[in-house]
Amino acid sequence: MIDDEAAPHDLELRSFGRRRGRKLSARQERLLAELAPRVRPDLAHPAPADVATLFGAPVQQVWLEIGFGGAEHLAWQARHHPHVGIIGCEPFEEGVVKALTLIEDEKLANILVHADDVRPLLRWLPAGSLDRAFVLFPDPWPKARHRKRRLVGTPLLDQLARAMKPGGELRLGTDIGDYARTMLAALMRHPQFRWTATRAADWRYRPEDWPQTRYEAKALREGRRCTYLRFVRV
Ligand SMILES: C[S@@+](CC[C@H](N)C(=O)[O-])C[C@H]1O[C@@H](n2cnc3c(N)ncnc32)[C@H](O)[C@@H]1O
C-alpha cells in the first residue's frame, strides 16, 4: 500500500511503501531522537568534498547500501570492514531503528543512516565519492500498474554512475525474474557499467562477502530463485 505522503521529488515516483509500522519502544524513540541526528548525513548543508570525513571513525572507502531493510547486511559489512564507512538508506522507520540499535549496541562508528529516499542523497554526494554500492532486493512492485515505481532503472543508474568512482562495484540482488531481466537490460545498455559475470554460477550464487538478507531468506523459503548481479563502474 502506498500512503499519501508526497513524493520526494516532483519527477520521481515513490519506490517504497509505508514508512511507519509498529509502535516504537521507549528505547527506539530515544534512538530516533538522539542517535539518528548524530549519524545522519546532513543534506541541508553542502556535502564535504571528501565524504569519508563524515564518519566517526577514520575510513578509507565509502560504500552505500540502498534499502537496507533489517540492517543485517549493513551491520555485517560494517563489522567486517572497519576501515570502510557505509551510508545506509532506508525510509522505513522499523528498519532505521534496527540499524540504530546495532550501531549503539556494537559501537559501529563506521555507519551513517539516511532515513529517507536514496535519490536526494545521490544528488547531494560529490561525483566519484562511492567505492561500492548495494541494492539488495529492492521492492519488486509486481503489479503491472505499479512497475513504474521500481527503483532500479536508467535514472537511478545515471545517479549511481555519477556518485561512484571508476572501478567501484555495484551489487544488486532480486528474487523476481522479471525485475532481474529489466535491471540487467538497463545495466547492459548503460555505458558506465560492465558486468563482471563470466559463467552462470556468478549470478546464481552469492560470493562469501555478501551475507544473506532477511528478504532473500524469505524468498528462498518460498521457493523463489535469486539473481545476484555485480557490475563495475567503468
Ligand atoms: C524488499 S525490501 C528489502 C530489504 C533488504 N535489502 C533485504 O534484502 O532484506 C526493499 C527495501 O528498500 C527500501 N526502499 C525502497 N525504495 C527506496 C528508496 N528510494 N530509497 C531507499 N530505500 C528504498 C524499502 O523501504 C524496503 O525496506
The ligand as a Gaussian input file, in Angstrom:
#p B3LYP/6-31G(d) Opt

LIG

0 1
 C       12.049000      -5.689000      -0.263000
 S       12.854000      -4.668000       0.894000
 C       14.466000      -5.445000       1.048000
 C       15.208000      -5.008000       2.267000
 C       16.613000      -5.580000       2.432000
 N       17.515000      -5.036000       1.413000
 C       16.613000      -7.082000       2.362000
 O       17.063000      -7.623000       1.342000
 O       16.128000      -7.712000       3.336000
 C       13.255000      -3.208000      -0.047000
 C       13.624000      -2.034000       0.826000
 O       14.001000      -0.935000       0.021000
 C       13.532000       0.255000       0.626000
 N       13.445000       1.295000      -0.416000
 C       12.538000       1.349000      -1.409000
 N       12.724000       2.459000      -2.139000
 C       13.792000       3.107000      -1.599000
 C       14.452000       4.335000      -1.902000
 N       14.039000       5.115000      -2.918000
 N       15.496000       4.708000      -1.146000
 C       15.905000       3.931000      -0.115000
 N       15.317000       2.758000       0.222000
 C       14.267000       2.358000      -0.505000
 C       12.189000      -0.161000       1.218000
 O       11.744000       0.700000       2.270000
 C       12.472000      -1.579000       1.702000
 O       12.871000      -1.620000       3.057000

